[in-house]
C-alpha cells in the first residue's frame, strides 16, 4: 500500500488545498496512523518511567540492606571491644 503522503498530489498548493484533495479514507488513515504513533510514544514513556521507578526501588532496598548490615557490624564490633576492655 502506498503511504498516504505519497497519495497526496505534489502540485504547488498550500496545506489547505492539499487537505481538500484527500479522500475520507485517506484522512481516516492519517488520523489512525497519528493516533497509533501517539499511543506508542505514551506507552514508551510509561514503560521508561516504570523501569526507572523499579530501579529506584531496587536501589533503595539495597541501600537499606547495606545500612542494616553496617549497623550490625558496628554493633558487633562495639560489643567485642567492650568485652575485651573488661
C-alpha positions as CSV (number, residue, x, y, z in Angstrom):
1,X,0.0,0.0,0.0
2,X,1.3,3.4,-0.9
3,X,1.9,5.7,2.1
4,X,-0.6,8.5,2.5
5,X,1.9,11.2,2.0
6,X,2.7,9.7,-1.5
7,X,-1.0,9.7,-2.4
8,X,-1.4,13.5,-2.0
9,X,-0.8,15.3,-5.3
10,X,2.5,17.1,-5.4
11,X,1.2,20.3,-7.1
12,X,2.3,23.6,-5.6
13,X,-0.7,24.1,-3.3
14,X,-0.8,25.3,0.2
15,X,-1.7,22.8,3.0
16,X,-5.4,23.6,2.9
17,X,-5.5,22.8,-0.8
18,X,-3.7,19.5,-0.2
19,X,-6.1,18.6,2.6
20,X,-9.1,19.3,0.4
21,X,-7.8,16.7,-2.1
22,X,-7.7,13.9,0.4
23,X,-10.4,11.3,0.5
24,X,-12.3,10.4,3.7
25,X,-10.4,7.1,3.7
26,X,-7.0,8.9,3.4
27,X,-8.0,11.2,6.3
28,X,-9.0,8.3,8.4
29,X,-5.7,6.6,7.6
30,X,-3.7,9.7,8.6
31,X,-5.7,10.0,11.8
32,X,-5.3,6.3,12.6
33,X,-1.6,6.5,12.0
34,X,-1.2,9.6,14.1
35,X,-3.1,8.1,17.0
36,X,-1.0,4.9,16.8
37,X,2.2,7.0,16.9
38,X,0.9,9.0,19.9
39,X,-0.1,5.8,21.7
40,X,3.3,4.2,21.1
41,X,5.1,7.3,22.4
42,X,2.9,7.4,25.6
43,X,3.4,3.7,26.1
44,X,7.2,4.0,25.7
45,X,7.3,6.9,28.2
46,X,5.2,5.0,30.6
47,X,7.5,1.9,30.3
48,X,10.6,4.0,30.8
49,X,9.1,5.7,33.9
50,X,8.1,2.3,35.3
51,X,11.6,0.9,34.7
52,X,13.1,3.9,36.4
53,X,10.8,3.6,39.4
54,X,11.6,-0.1,39.7
55,X,15.4,0.6,39.5
56,X,15.0,3.4,42.2
57,X,13.0,1.0,44.4
58,X,15.7,-1.7,44.0
59,X,18.5,0.8,44.8
60,X,16.6,1.9,47.9
61,X,16.2,-1.7,49.1
62,X,19.9,-2.4,48.5
63,X,20.9,0.8,50.4
64,X,18.7,-0.2,53.3
65,X,20.2,-3.7,53.5
66,X,23.7,-2.3,53.4
67,X,22.8,0.2,56.1
68,X,21.4,-2.6,58.3
69,X,24.5,-4.7,57.7
70,X,26.8,-1.9,58.6
71,X,24.9,-1.2,61.7
72,X,25.0,-4.8,62.7
73,X,28.8,-5.0,62.1
74,X,29.4,-1.8,64.1
75,X,27.2,-3.1,66.9
76,X,29.2,-6.4,66.9
77,X,32.5,-4.5,66.8
78,X,31.4,-2.3,69.7
79,X,30.3,-5.2,71.9
80,X,33.5,-7.1,71.0
81,X,35.6,-4.1,72.1
82,X,33.6,-3.7,75.3
83,X,34.2,-7.4,76.3
84,X,37.9,-7.0,75.5
85,X,38.1,-4.0,77.8
86,X,36.7,-6.0,80.8
